[in-house]
Amino acid sequence: MTHEEIIQEMFAIFTDFDSTPDKLLDFMTPDYRQFVDGNEMTLSNFLAHTHALRNTLKALEIDIQHVVCEGDKAATVHVARATHLSGELSRIKVVAFYQFRNGRICLVDELTHLLKGSKKDQMLGALQ
């Protein structure tokens, strides 16, 4: 599987609220780290983040607009479209850098920019 395919498959499971979040473990190394706007998450924090989103949102879509892969690294520009339980819509643009080890993601470093939604939606990327 290419790094682009790994990212796409991971997002497919991440946004499928009927799937088991533990399936995401197949895509990440045990020492996985994620930085979102300066907030650090471990693998267990990321799983807690996934559960928190599923408890806060009705639906989540990820639209990858650009992807670049080179060696053991990749980068995307994507837009997250979130539908809250209240029906309120949010759109967040994300620029993300990925590092891979042995076909799994070991690092994600991303910056987010709120395009649509309330100020509290700026923190959705690091929600716990």
ChimeraX attribute file (.defattr): number of C-alpha atoms within 10 A of each C-alpha:
attribute: neighborCount
match mode: 1-to-1
recipient: residues
	/A:1	8
	/A:2	9
	/A:3	23
	/A:4	15
	/A:5	10
	/A:6	18
	/A:7	20
	/A:8	15
	/A:9	14
	/A:10	19
	/A:11	17
	/A:12	15
	/A:13	16
	/A:14	24
	/A:15	19
	/A:16	15
	/A:17	18
	/A:18	9
	/A:19	12
	/A:20	12
	/A:21	18
	/A:22	11
	/A:23	12
	/A:24	19
	/A:25	17
	/A:26	13
	/A:27	17
	/A:28	21
	/A:29	17
	/A:30	14
	/A:31	11
	/A:32	21
	/A:33	20
	/A:34	22
	/A:35	18
	/A:36	20
	/A:37	15
	/A:38	11
	/A:39	12
	/A:40	14
	/A:41	20
	/A:42	15
	/A:43	18
	/A:44	14
	/A:45	17
	/A:46	21
	/A:47	18
	/A:48	17
	/A:49	18
	/A:50	22
	/A:51	17
	/A:52	15
	/A:53	23
	/A:54	20
	/A:55	12
	/A:56	15
	/A:57	17
	/A:58	15
	/A:59	17
	/A:60	20
	/A:61	16
	/A:62	19
	/A:63	13
	/A:64	16
	/A:65	11
	/A:66	10
	/A:67	16
	/A:68	12
	/A:69	15
	/A:70	9
	/A:71	8
	/A:72	14
	/A:73	16
	/A:74	19
	/A:75	21
	/A:76	19
	/A:77	18
	/A:78	18
	/A:79	20
	/A:80	21
	/A:81	18
	/A:82	25
	/A:83	17
	/A:84	18
	/A:85	13
	/A:86	9
	/A:87	11
	/A:88	12
	/A:89	17
	/A:90	19
	/A:91	21
	/A:92	20
	/A:93	20
	/A:94	21
	/A:95	17
	/A:96	18
	/A:97	20
	/A:98	20
	/A:99	21
	/A:100	20
	/A:101	12
	/A:102	9
	/A:103	16
	/A:104	20
	/A:105	27
	/A:106	19
	/A:107	21
	/A:108	20
	/A:109	18
	/A:110	20
	/A:111	15
	/A:112	20
	/A:113	15
	/A:114	19
	/A:115	15
	/A:116	15
	/A:117	14
	/A:118	12
	/A:119	8
	/A:120	8
	/A:121	19
	/A:122	19
	/A:123	14
	/A:124	19
	/A:125	21
	/A:126	21
	/A:127	17
	/A:128	15
